[in-house]
Structures are given as C-alpha cells and as structure tokens.
Amino acid sequence: MPFGVRKVAGGTLVEPEQDGKGRRPVGNIDPLEVLLIAVVALLLFGVGRIVDIGKGMGEGLREANGDAARNATIAFAVALAICWLAVSAARHR
C-alpha cells in the first residue's frame, strides 16, 4: 500500500505502515510538526514576508482556478456545438 494511504479496518482508520526503517511516510505529519515548521518559517521570513507569501499563493490559486473554469467552459461549448452539428446533420439525411 502506498505511503500516506490509510487502511480501514472494521470502520476505524489504521495508521499506515512504517517503511521498515522506523520512519513514517511523508504525508503523515503531526500537528506538533506543523507548529514547528510554522515557527521556523516565522523565524526565517518574518511576519510581513509570510503574509506576502500567503497572498501570492492565494492569487496563484485563484488564477489557476479561473483558468481551469475558463477551459472547462470552452470545452463544454465545443462539445455542445459538436452535438448540435451531429443532431442537425442527422435530421437532414
């Protein structure tokens, strides 16, 4: 089973196996480890820079979601046009 995937045993979640060397998979981070990473990031970058990084990440996600929505809309319009052409061609036979 791949790392980070939890198995369900009788309706309860079971932690993923260790990799044989006593290490946990990377995707399984404890809340204390997240807090430690946040403190180190705060010490390295400072409050102002972390706000800028978060703002940049948010703008990037919004931009990516907007592009995905536009692409989905275009794909839907093309599919709709193809279906309309197919129905129209079938009627005129």
PyMOL commands that set and color helices and strands:
alter all, ss='L'
color gray80, all
select helices_A, chain A and resi 31-45+47-91
alter helices_A, ss='H'
color red, helices_A
select strands_A, chain A and resi 7-9+12-14
alter strands_A, ss='S'
color yellow, strands_A
deselect
rebuild
show_as cartoon
